[in-house]
Amino acid sequence: RAVDEVAALCVTHGIEVTSMSLDALMYYPIFRLPWDDVAWLADRLGSAAKRLSVPRISIPVEEGSGLRNPDDAANAREVLAKVLGRWDGVVEAPCIETDLSPRNVESLLAVPGLEALGLVVDLGNIAALGYRWEEYQKRFRERIFGLHVKDRRVGMGPTVPLGEGDAELRAALDAADGLPCLRDITLQAYRSPDDYRRDATDALAYVRALMQHPSS
């Protein structure tokens, strides 16, 4: 029923759903849930993606659902491979969002059975963790399926208005056309407690200005 409501709203307003981010799994990691529950969820998400023509679904492997020991890593590899098997031919661009280091991300994406798995890069989060956009572009050019536009300061700083943190927004947006598998760019920018609409409008204007006037 909810999927039908979303489909109707898309028609009414002339919009598309380009991605699903499974933030509900941030605190219930799929590699710790019973497989029957994961399979049930994967099948319903796949059905929703097909009904709404959603190309990308991202699974969190960060924060409360991050990999903190070898057992977590082994279980995650196994479960992700099984989920990808259920989504084969249904979900065009399955990916993870993760706080793993670029080197560890590269190791995970190289695991047999995870060849179809891509990456959504949150520009604010990687800045807060001290990682550089250039390394993601170099290592994962053909595996980046989505970009989240956010700004944070190095050292796990909070989310701040775009342009006030350390995220390499211009570099990433300049590079977007050269990412062959990029499906969408999503605003996950700062929201004040006062006026979410104005915050979103300001963030969108900032991003459009960057994209209309790329660096030389």
C-alpha positions, 0 to 999 in steps of 0.5 A, spaced: 500 500 500 505 504 501 509 503 495 502 504 491 501 511 495 508 513 493 507 511 485 501 515 485 505 521 488 510 521 483 505 521 477 501 527 481 507 531 482 512 529 476 517 526 480 522 520 480 525 516 486 532 515 484 534 511 490 533 508 497 537 509 503 536 503 508 537 508 514 533 503 519 538 498 518 543 503 521 542 500 528 539 493 526 545 491 522 543 486 516 549 481 518 546 480 525 539 479 523 536 472 522 537 471 515 529 469 514 528 477 516 533 479 511 531 475 506 524 478 507 526 485 507 530 484 501 525 481 497 520 487 499 525 492 497 526 489 491 519 489 489 518 496 491 524 498 487 521 494 481 515 497 482 517 504 482 523 503 477 528 505 483 535 504 480 539 504 487 539 501 494 544 503 499 545 499 505 549 502 511 555 499 513 557 504 518 556 507 525 551 502 529 552 497 523 559 498 522 564 492 522 568 492 528 571 485 528 573 480 524 566 476 525 562 482 523 566 482 517 565 475 515 558 475 516 557 482 512 560 479 506 556 473 506 550 476 508 551 482 502 553 476 497 546 473 499 542 479 498 545 481 491 543 474 489 536 476 491 537 482 487 540 480 481 536 483 475 531 487 480 536 492 483 540 495 478 545 499 483 546 496 490 551 499 494 553 500 501 555 507 505 560 505 510 565 508 514 571 503 513 577 506 510 578 506 503 583 501 503 578 496 507 572 498 502 577 496 496 578 489 500 570 488 501 568 490 494 574 485 491 570 479 495 567 474 490 560 474 490 560 482 491 562 484 484 555 488 483 556 492 489 557 499 489 559 505 493 555 511 495 560 516 498 558 521 503 562 527 502 561 530 509 562 523 512 569 522 509 571 529 510 570 528 518 573 521 518 579 525 515 579 521 508 580 525 501 576 525 495 581 524 490 583 517 493 575 515 492 575 517 485 582 513 484 580 507 487 572 506 486 571 510 479 567 505 476 564 503 483 561 509 485 553 509 484 551 515 489 554 521 492 551 524 498 552 532 498 554 534 506 559 538 509 562 536 516 569 538 519 575 534 519 575 530 526 568 528 526 565 535 526 558 536 526 554 537 519 555 544 517 552 549 512 555 547 505 561 551 504 563 552 511 566 545 513 572 541 510 568 536 505 571 537 498 564 539 494 567 542 488 572 537 487 567 531 487 562 535 483 567 537 478 568 529 477 561 527 477 561 527 469 567 522 469 564 517 474 561 512 469 556 508 474 554 514 478 546 514 478 544 520 483 547 526 487 543 527 493 542 533 498 544 530 505 545 537 507 545 541 514 538 542 517 537 548 522 532 547 527 528 553 524 527 553 517 528 546 513 525 549 507 530 555 507 536 550 509 534 546 503 533 551 498 540 554 500 543 548 499 540 546 492 542 553 490 549 552 493 550 546 489 547 548 482 552 554 483 558 549 483 556 545 478 554 551 473 561 554 474 566 548 475 573 549 477 578 550 471 
